[in-house]
Structures are given as structure tokens and as C-alpha cells.
Amino acid sequence: MAVLTASALDKDMVGEPLLRAVSFKLERRDRMTIAGRNGAGKTTLLRMLAGQTSIDGGELVLEKGARVTLHDQRPPRERDISLRDYVLGGCTEPLELEAELRRLEQAMGAGDEKAIERYAGVTARFEAAGGWMWRERATGYVHGLGFREEHLDRPLSSFSGGELTRASLARGLAAQPDLLLLDEPTNHLDIESLEWLEETLIGLDAAIVLVAHDRWFLESVGTCVLEIEAGRSRYFKGTWHAWRREQAAREMALGRAIARQEAEIARMERFVERFRAKATKARQAQSRVKALDKMEAGRIRRDPRDERDMGFQFKKPERSGRVIFELEDGRLEVGDEQTPRTLLHEAELWLERSEHVSLVGSNGTGKTTLIKALSGNHPLVGGRLRTGHNVQVGYLSQHGEELEFGGARTVIEAAVKRTGLTPNEARSLLGRFLFPGEDAEKPLDGLSGGERKRLGLAVLVASGANVLILDEPTNHLDLESREALEDALRDFPGAILLVTHDRALLDAVGTRTVAVEDHTLRSYVGGWPEYARVREERRAAGIESAPEPPPRAAGTTVSRSERPDVLPVDPSAELPAAPKAKGPSKNRQREQQRLEAAIARAETELIALEDELAGPEAWATKYESAKSQARHTAAKRAVEEAYSALEGFEASAPSAADA
């Protein structure tokens, strides 16, 4: 029997139709993703299914006794209870059955024979709900979403907004509902938690309806798609990428149909204009006018909202020096001077012109702090940071704090102050980022998360920066905007340092991966798939994390004279020549060893991949074949790039004449 059947659901908002005739049916283990632009009514539909918003038309039928849980973007109302009590409080069935068992035990002790008869039935239901281990199962969801054991007894009031959102998700999963409704469940999750959530949802014996913008997540979890366009729904049985392919085919067909119709209308209009005044053609012209009226009534039109796309095109930046950043023996700490917590210790990082580098790591490992240090917004405690010649940094923070620069209060003020454009030029820019007309006058403190992100990207596009440092640039963006950003970043000729949990963006943009591991930085040749495979191999080998580096002595501080060096790189020193030197410098020797090691690692990874792909299961289906081919191509490309890097390095060696 279906867990949920929706028949012709209607919903109006402020007297205007929002949803019309939405229909679908879900059974257990169906996982339906809702697709549609921001404002299409996706969240409203979830609340209708949860019974939190009224239905203005149609019928909604749930399986008898079905338990429904909604996780949305609203934080918990309770703030004075612990994380443990909040999550366990959502498990109403085992709590009620446990209380009933205790009551029956007391009644049996008093000699109540009816209680003895009921006890067996309640015990069976309690065992089906998890038995006496249900608390351990529930807290397992908390751990899977990145919380540690010591967090369980902290009050909710001590957690950040992102942590509260994860707590709400843990509570929804722990409730073991028959119908699970998820609104943006991937927000505030690191990649490990995302992967854990994918596996957990796939294993649930429940019907799931979810709204998300993470493309890899949608592809991994979804079994069907409900597309909402112009208030109408279209149900598609199949995976997310199959729906996207079918949608693209429909878009092409719609474009052709519109083009044919527009051509026919233009032809008729020309005939009417030419022959309306001629007596011999007047009757024919009049018949064409009637035909035009009929075509106008049935004219094929796109939803106006579908034509609202952001215009991403970065300005061509000035050329920088070869070296962008070079960090040696870097140390980063947070907390107070007396009890600092070390994030990075003896960290090394380099970024060169035109490199697109992904920075990955679990939440709380210091990624945001590191990019703040590189952009000059956080001090290094130790080490040396060198910045290259003519480096112009464009920084996009996670929450857009930089938009208030110079006391800006509105969207247009922020654009003018951050870019130096004239008001008219700024309005033209903002229009491309979906701030037309009066929207440019919106106050900054009233912007949604998506609007703040679009404004930050508009400023970045107009900045002319040749180095982009991006912290979660896809947060709050819809799918179309994410894909537009992806295309623009892939074509950007300057350097990029990217922090994101969007694995599709990592895969498309990153050509080298730097991972925060064991309180230091490790560089991996290749994009996200190559790094993910190396990470899995390390896990399979049982390689444990290194202990936290020793803190500075308690009570000691770093004086100004002892602060790390943050120096510009002399452009003339980019390819250092050592006068009278008989051999390469130590820096060149170290760089050559690194490049040779990269080649060896890339070749080893290619051989291992080819062994893995030798099995028939890697080519069993069209999807597996495409995935295997893509992995093999990427591995071969990594080998070629590693050799090219070494050849370019050797070609740059100073000649004897230069010496």
C-alpha cells in the first residue's frame, strides 16, 4: 500500500495561485526529489504534506497510522534542553511504549491479569521500535552528523545556527518515520557527513520527499523527481540525471516549437500588412487576422521565471606573477591566548598562476580560518606567508560579511562601494544577478541567504581580481545558478582557491586538491574523484589520524617581533638564479623531488585503477561504463599533467649564462 497519495493538490498564496493539480504516489523506499526554481513552492509543498500548511484543493491520503516527520530550515524552538534530550524527544513511539511497559509492570506486580495479557503485545511493538537499545540507535544519528559524545549534554542555546540545523536533522532521522520530509538536509554538512547521510537515507524503510541543491546528493539518493514549473507538477520515475536529460530534451523541443510558431505568426502578420488595403485580398487578409487571433490565444510561452538567469562572466584579469601564495611552516590557532586550539601546524601551501585548487576537510578543521589568513583577515601564529607580484585577491566569504564594507546599507550602496562603479553601471550589474529595478534598493539586513550570495558574486565578477578565494560559494543558490557559476569558474583564467562541500563543483573546477588532514595540509594531484579514491584507500588500510600537535606553553604569547613573516614575493625572484652556483638551489631540488613524487604517485594510481576496472562489474551498465571511462581518462590526464609540470619546471632552470 502507498504511504502517501496526493491527488490534484492546490495552494494559493496571498490570493494568487502557487500550486495547481499536484499529483503523485509514494511507497516505502521511494525517495522523491522536488525540482523547481527558488520560489516555486517546494518548501510550501513539504509543509502541506506535513500538515503544517492548509491545502486549498485536492486530496491527500496517508497510510493508516503513518508517522510523518518534517526537517526544515527553521531552528528548534526549545533552547534550554540538552542536545541528547532534544533528539530523543522526537522518538515518540519508543518513549510512549517504554512508559506503557513500566505502567504494565507495576500493574502486574499488583496482580492485574489483564496487564499480563497486554504486556506481550506491547513488548513486541517495543522490540520492533528498537527495544532497549533505541537510545543508542538515536544517538548514532547524532554522531553520524558530526557531533561528538561531549556535545550530547550541552544545551541547545550553546550551538550555532548550522549546528542546530544538524540537530534538527538528527531528531528527524531518529524518529524513524514512515514519511520523512527533508528541506535542504545537506546544509551545514561536511563531505563525510554528506556521504553518511546518503547511505543512511538509502537504507531507510520509509518514503522520503526531499528538496536539495547538491547534485551528487540528488543523484545518489533520488529514485524519482517531481518537477514544479509555473505552479504545475510533472512526475518522473527515474534518477535525477535521467530527469535532467529528459528535461533538456523537452527544453529543446519547446524552443523549436516556439521558433516555428513565431515564424508562422511573423509570416501571417506580413501578409496582413501587405494586403489589408487591397480589395482583391481583403477577404484573405481578414481570414489571416482571425487565424492570428487564434494563434495568439494558444501561443506557446515560457514561464517568465524561467528567463531569470544570472549572468556570470568574469572580467579578464591582469596577469599576476607565477607565484600567488607560498606558505611555509604555517601555524593557525583559534581561541584565547591562554588556551589556544591548534588548527594547523607546520603547514605548507603553494598556489600558482592559473591553478584551480580545491581545499577540503571536515568541519572545524580550519579551512575558513586558513583562507581568511591568506586573504589578510586572520593572523598567522607561526610560519611565513609570501604573496606574489601583482596579486589581486577577490574574497567571497561564507556569510557575506564583507558586503557591509564602508557602511553600505542597501544592495546598490554595497555594489557601488565594493566595485567603484557608478550607480548606473552598478544597477546594470545587479540586474544580471536578479536585482532589477527597486530590488537594488533592498536593505542588506533584510536579504535572504541566496540574495546575499548573489550580491557577493556580483561584486566579485566586477572586481577584476586575478585570484579568487571562495568559501562555500554555492550555499543558497538554486541549481541553475550553481551550474552557471560552475561554468564561469571553469573558464576563469586566473587562480582559484575553492572551499565547498558541493562535490559536483569540486569535480568540475578543481585540478589539484589540498586536504586539511592531521592538523596539516597535504596536496594531491587531480580533482575530487582522485582525492576521494586516495582517501578511501587510506581508510581501508587503517591509517589512523595523527594526534593533535603540542600547544604553545600555557600563558605564553607571540610578541610582535616574533610574529610570522608575511612578505611580498619579488617578481624578479620568481625563478631564482644563484650566482656562481654549481648546481640547483635547495628550493629547486625540493621542488623537483616533489614533482617526481607526483609523477610516481599518479602512475601508481593509474595502474591501481586499471586493475580495478579490469573486472566486468565496472562496465556492467551504461552508467557504470561512463563512470569508469571518466575515471580512467582523469587518471591518464593526471599522469600527463604531472609529466608536463616536471618538463615545464626543468625548462625554467637558469642557464649557465644567467648564472
N, C-alpha and C positions, 0 to 999 in steps of 0.2 A: 504493500500500500504506500502511496505517496506521503511523504512527510508534510509537504506543502503544495497546495494547488491555488494559483492566482488566476482569476478569470476577469478580464476586461476591467482592470483597476483604473480608476480616475482620481486625479488630485488637482485641486485649484489652489493657487496662492495669490492672495490679495485680489480675488475676483478674476484672475487670469488663469487659463489652463496651463498646468505644468506637465501633467502626465495624462495620457489618454489610451485606454484599451490595452493596458499592460497585462500580458498573459504568459504563464509558464507553469511547469510542474517539476518538482524536485523529489527524488527518492534518496534513501541513505547512500552515502558515498558519492553523491553528486556534489560537485564543487563549482558553483556558477559565479563567474566574474561579471560585474556590471561595467559596461564600457560607455563612455559618453563624456562630452566636454564638461569643464567646470560650470556649474550652474544648471546642468541638465536635469537634476532631480535625483541623483544617485543616493545621496545621504537621506533625502526625504523618503525614498522608496524603502530603504532599510528600516527607518523608523515606523513606516506603515506596517511592514512585516512584523515588527516587534510589538505592535500595538501601542506605540508611544505617540503616533500621529494618526488622526482620523482618515478614513477612506471615504471619498466623496462619491464613488460609484464602483460597481463591480462587486465581486465576491472573493473572499479569502478563506480557504478551508485548511485547517491544520489537522494532522493525525491526532486521534483521541489521546489525551494525556501528554502530548508533546511538550517538552521543555524548551523554551526559547531564550537565548542569551544574545544581547547586543553589546559589542565593544565598539565605541565610537571615540571621537577625538576630544570628548569632554572629560576633564579630570574628575576623580572621585570627589563626592561631596564631603564624606567623612574625612577628617584630618587628625582627629585626636586618638585614633586607634592605630595599632601596630600593623605593619605590612602583613605579618602572619595572619592576624585576626581578620583583616580586610579580605585576603584571598580565601581563607577558609569559610568566611561568612557567605560567600557566593555558592557554596556547596549545600544547598538547602536540603536535598534529598537525604544524603547520609547523616546530616545533622538531625533531621526530624526522625529518621529511623533509629538512630542511636538513642535519642531521647525516649522513643517509644519502647525500645528494648529495656532500658533502665526502669521505665514505669511498669512494664510487664514483669520484670524480675522481682520488683517489690511486691506486686500483686500475687505472684506465685509463692513468694515467701509467706504471704498471709493466707495461703490456701485457696486461692481463686483458681478453679479448674478451667474456666473459660480462658484465663490468661495463658494457661499451659497450651491450650489448643492454638491460640493465636501466635504464640512465641515462635513456633517453627516457621510459619509463613513469613513473619516479619524478619526472622533471621535470614531466610533465603533471599528476600529482597535486599537486605543489608549487604549480604555477600556479593550480590550482583552489582551493587553500587560501589564496591571496593573493599568491603569488610573493614576490619580494624586497621588496615593499612591505608585507608583513604587519605589520611593527613599527609603521609609520606608521599603518596602519589601527587597530591595537590601542590606540595612544596617543590616537587620535582619540576613542575611547570615554571615556578619562580626562578629556580636555578637555571633552567634552560634559557630564560630570557635575560640572563646576565647578572642576576642578583647573587650575592654570596650569603653564606649562613649567618654572618653577623648583621646582615641587613634586616633579617626577619623580624626582629623585635624593636626596630626603630619606628617611631611614629611617622605616619604619612606626611605630616607637616614638615619633616626634615628632608624630604626628597624634592628634586627638581621637577619641573613640568614634564620633561621627557621621561623621567623615571616613573612618575605617576601614571603616564600613559602605558608604560610597560606593565605596571602593576595591574592596571585595569584589564589588559590582555591576559595576564596570568589568571586573574579571577574568572574571566570568561571561559578559558580553557579548562580550568579546574572544575567548573560546574558540570562538565560532561553533558551538554545539552543535546537534544535531538535536532535542533535547528540552530546553527551558530552563524551570527551576522557580524561581519567584521568590516569596519570603516577605517581604511588606511592602517592596517595592522603592522606594516613594515616601518612606519615612522619611528625614529629613535632607536632602531636596532642596528647593531654592527653586523658584519657579514656572517660571523659564526652563529649569532642568534637567528639571523635570517635563514640560514641553512637548516638549523634545528627546527625552526617554525615550519618550514616546508615539509620536512619529514614527519613532523607531528600532525599537521593537517591532513596529509595523505593517509595517515594511519587511523584517523578518527572514523568511527562508525556513526556518522551524522551527515545531515545535509548542511552544506555551507554556502552562504552567499557573501561575497566579498567585493569591496571596492579598493583598488590599489593602483599605483602607477609604476611599480617596479616590474619591468618587462620580463626579467628572468624569473621572478617570483610568479607572475601570472602564467608563464609558460609551464613552470614546474608543477603548479598546484591545480590550475583550472581544468575542468572537463567539459565545460560548456560556457557560452557567452550570451548575456542579454545586452544587446546594443540599444541605447536610447538616443534617438535623434529627433529633434523637433517635437518632443513630447510623446512620440510613438516608439514602440518597442519592437525589436526583431530578435527572435531566439535562434541561436546557432549551436548545434550539437557538435562539439569538437574542441580541439585545443585552441589556445589563444593565437598562436601563429597561423593556424589554418583559417581562423576567423579573419585575421588581418589580410591574408591573401585573398579571401573571398570579398572582403570589404574593398580592397584595392581594385579588384575586377569590377565591382559594382560602380565604383567611382569613375573608372574609365568608361564604362557603358553609359553612365549618366552624362558624362562630359560629351560623348559622341551624340547622345540623344538631344542634348541642349543645343549643340552646334548645328545639328540637322534642322531642328525646329527654328533656330534663329535665322538660318539661311533661307528657309521657306517663308518665314514672316517678312524678311527683307525683300525677297523676290515679289511677294504679293503687294507690299507697300509701294515698290517701284512701279508695278503695273497700274495700281490705283492712281498714283500721282500723274502718270503719263496720259492715261485715257479717261480720267474722270470727266474732263470738259468736252470730250468728243462724243457727238450724238450717236455715232455708229458703235461706239464701245461703251456707252454709259451703262447699259444693262449688265455687261460683263464686269465692268468695274464695280457696280453695286453688289454683284454676287461675291466678288473678291472681298469687299468690305465686310459682308456678313460672315464669310469664312474666316477673315481676320479676327472678328469679334469672338467667334467660337474658339479659335486657337488661343486667343488671349485668356479666355475663361479657363482653358485647360492647360495653360502654359506651364512647362516644367521649370521649377525654380529650386535652387539650393536653399537650405536653411541659412538665413543671414548670419547666424552664429558660426557656421562652418567657414565663412570667409574672413573670420577674425583670427589671423595668424600673426605671430610675432615675426619681425624681420631681422634675422641675425646676419650681420656681415661686418666682421671686424675690419677696422681701418688697417691699411698696410703699415706696419710699424717701422720705425727706424732700425737700422742694423746695430746690434749690440756687439760687444766683444765675444770671443769664443766662450770664455768662462762667464757664467751667470752668478752662481754661488759656489763657494767651496768652504765646507765646514770641517774642521779638524778637531778631534778630541772634545766634541761638544758635550756640555752637561747642562741639563734643564731640570729645574726644581719648581715645585709649587708648594703653597703653604707658608707658614710664618718662618722667620729666621731661626727660631729655637727648635722647631720640629719639622724641618722640611721633608717633603716626599720627593724622591728622585724619580723623574720620568725617563730621562736619557742620560747615559754615562758612556764616555769615550765614543761618542757617535761621530761618524764620518758621512758626509753627503756632498755630492757634486752635481751640478746641473749645468749643461752646456747649451749654447745657442741652438734653437730649433728642436730641442729634445722635448718629448711629451712624457712626463714621468708621473706615475700613479703612486700615491703614498697611502699605504694600507696598514691596518692594525685594529685590534679590539678597542671598544670604547674605553676611555680613561687611560690609554697608553701614552698620550701626549702628542697626537697628530696635530690638533688645532694649536696647541702651545708652540710646537715647532714652527708651523708656518707663520704664526704671529712673530716669532723670533726672527725668521728670515725676512719678514716684511717690516721689521723695525718696531714692532708693537709689544715685544716682551724681551726682557734681558736674558742673555746667556749667563750662567753662573760660572762656567769654565769653558775653555777651548778658544778657537779662533775662527771667525767668520769673515771670509773675503767676498767682496761684491765686485763684479766685473765692470768693464768700461761701458758707459752709456746704457746702463741697465735702468729701464723704466718699468716699475712694478705696478700692475693693476691687481688690487686685492679685493676679493669678494668674500665677506665673512658669512658665517652660517646664519646669523640673525639680522644682518644688515645694519649693525650699529654705526657704521661709517656714514650712513645717509644723513645723520644729523649734523654733519660737518658744517662749521661756520654758522650754526644757529638756524639752519633751514627748518621751516615748519610745514611746508607743503611740498607736493611732488615736483612742481615746476621750480620752486626755490632750490630744492636739492639738486635737480638736474643742472641748473644754471651754475650753482656754486661749485659742484663737483667736476663739471666739464669745461667751464669757461665759455660756453656757448651763449649767444644772445637768446632772449626769451623766445623769439620766433623760431630760431634754429632748435632750441630745446623742445618746443612744442611739436615740431616735425619729428624729432627723435622719439618723443614719448608716444606719439601716435602709432609708430611702428611697434611699440611694446604695449599696445592695447590701453593707452591712456588718452583717448581722444577728447577734444573739447574741454568740457567742465571737469572731466576726470583728472586733468592735470592740476586742478586746484584742491584736490583732496588733501586733508591734513595727514602728516606722516604717522601720527599716533593712532589714526583710525584705519590704517591699511591692514589688509589681511596678510597672512604669511606669503601667499602667492603673489600679491601685489608688491610687497617689499622685495621679493626676489626678482620680479620683472623690472622694477626700478633699478635695482643694483646692477642687473645685466645691461640695462640701457646705458647707465653711466660707464660701465666697463667697455662696452662697444665703442663709445665715443672718446675713450681716454687716449687712444693711440699707444697704449702700453705694449712693450715688446716681450714682457714676461707676465703671464697670468698665474696668480696664486688663488685657487678656488677651493672654498670649504663648503662642501655639500651644495653644489650649485643647482641640483635638480629638486631639492626639497620644495614641496608645494606646487611644483609645475605639473601640468597635465601632460599626457603622452605626446601630443603634437609638439608642444613646446620643448619637451625633452629631446625629441628627435631633431628638431631644428637646432637646438644647442649642440647636440652631438655632431651634426654636420659642420657647424661653424667651427667648433674646436678642432675637429679632424683636419680642416683646411687651414687652420691658423699657422702662419709661417714662423712665429716666434716660439719661445719656450713656455711650457705649461707645467705647473706642479699642481696635481689634482688630488683632492681628498673627497671621496664619495663612497657610499655604500651601494650605489647603482651599478651592478655588475655589467649590465649592458653598456653603460658609458665607459667603464674601465676597459672593457674588451675592445670598444671601438676606438678609443682615444690613446690609451697608454701604449707606449713602445718599450718602456722599462718600468719595473716595479721596485719600489723601495718599501720594505716592510719594517714596522716597529716590532722587534722581537727581542725578548730577554733584555729589555731596557737599553737597547742599542739599535742601530739601523743596519739592515742588510739589503744589498742591491741584487736584483735578479734580472737577467736579460730576458726580454719578452714581455708580453702583456699579461692580462689577468689569467687566462687559461693556463699558461705555462707556470705562473706562480702557484696557482691553486693545485696543480699536479705535484709540484715540489713539496708544498705544504702537506698534502695527503701522504706523500712518501715518508716525510719526517714523522708524521703521526703513526704510520704503520710500523716504522722502525722503533717506535717507543722512545724517541728522543725527548727528554724532559726539558722544561724551561729552566733557564739559569736563575739562581737566587738573585734577589734584589741587591743592587750594588751598595756598598757601605755608605752610610750618610756621612756628611761632614761632622766633625766633632761638635757635640752639643754646645750650643751657646756661641759658636764661632760664626763670624760673618766674613764676607768677602769685601775687603776695602776697595775704594775706587782705584787705587794703584794696582790692585790685584785682579781687577775685572778683566774678562777675556778681551782679546783684540777683535775689533770689528773694523776691518780695513778695506779700502778700495783696492782692486787689482789694477796695477799699472798696465795699460794696454800694450806697452812695449815689452812687458814681461810675460805675455801670454804664452809665447814659445821661448822659454828661457835659453839663452846661449851662455855657455860657460867658457870664458876666455881661457886659453891655454889648457883646457881640459882634454885629457887623452881619451876619455870615454864618456858615456852618457851620465847625466846627473842622477842622484839618488831618486829624485822625483820621477824622472823618465824611466828609470829601472823599475820602480814600483808600479808605474802606470802600465809598462809593457807586461809585467808579470800579471797584472790584473786582467789585461786584455787576453793574454794567452790562456789564463784560467777560465775566462768567459767562453773562449772557443772550446776548450776541453769539456766544460760543463754543457754547452749547447750540443756538442756531438754526442756526449753520453746520453743526454735527454732524448735526442733523435733516435738513437739505437734502441733505447728502452721503449720508446713509443712504437717503433716499428715492430718490436717483439710483441707488444700489447695488441697492435692492430692485426697481427697475423691470425688471430682467432676469428672464426666465422661470425661470432656474435657481434663484432664491430661493424659488420656490413649486412646484418640481417634484414634491416628495413631501410626504406629510402631516407628516413630521418637519421638513423644511425650512420648510414653511409655518408650523408652530407656532413654530419658532425665529425666523423673520423677523417674525412678528406680535409676538412678545415683545420683540424688539429695537426695533421701531417704537414700541410702547407705552412702553418705557422712555425712548426719546429724546424723545417728546412729553411724558412726565412730567417729564423733566429741564428742558425749556423752561418748563413751568408752575411748577415749583418755583423756578426761577431768578427768574421774574417775581414770585412770591409773596414771595420773600426780599427783593426790592427794595421791594415795596409795604409789607411789614412794617417795613423799615428807615425808609422815608420817613414812615410813620405814627408812628414813635417819635421824630421830630425834636422838639426842645424848642420850645415856643411862645414868642411874644414875652413873654407874661405870666410864663412861667417864667424868662426871661432877666432 
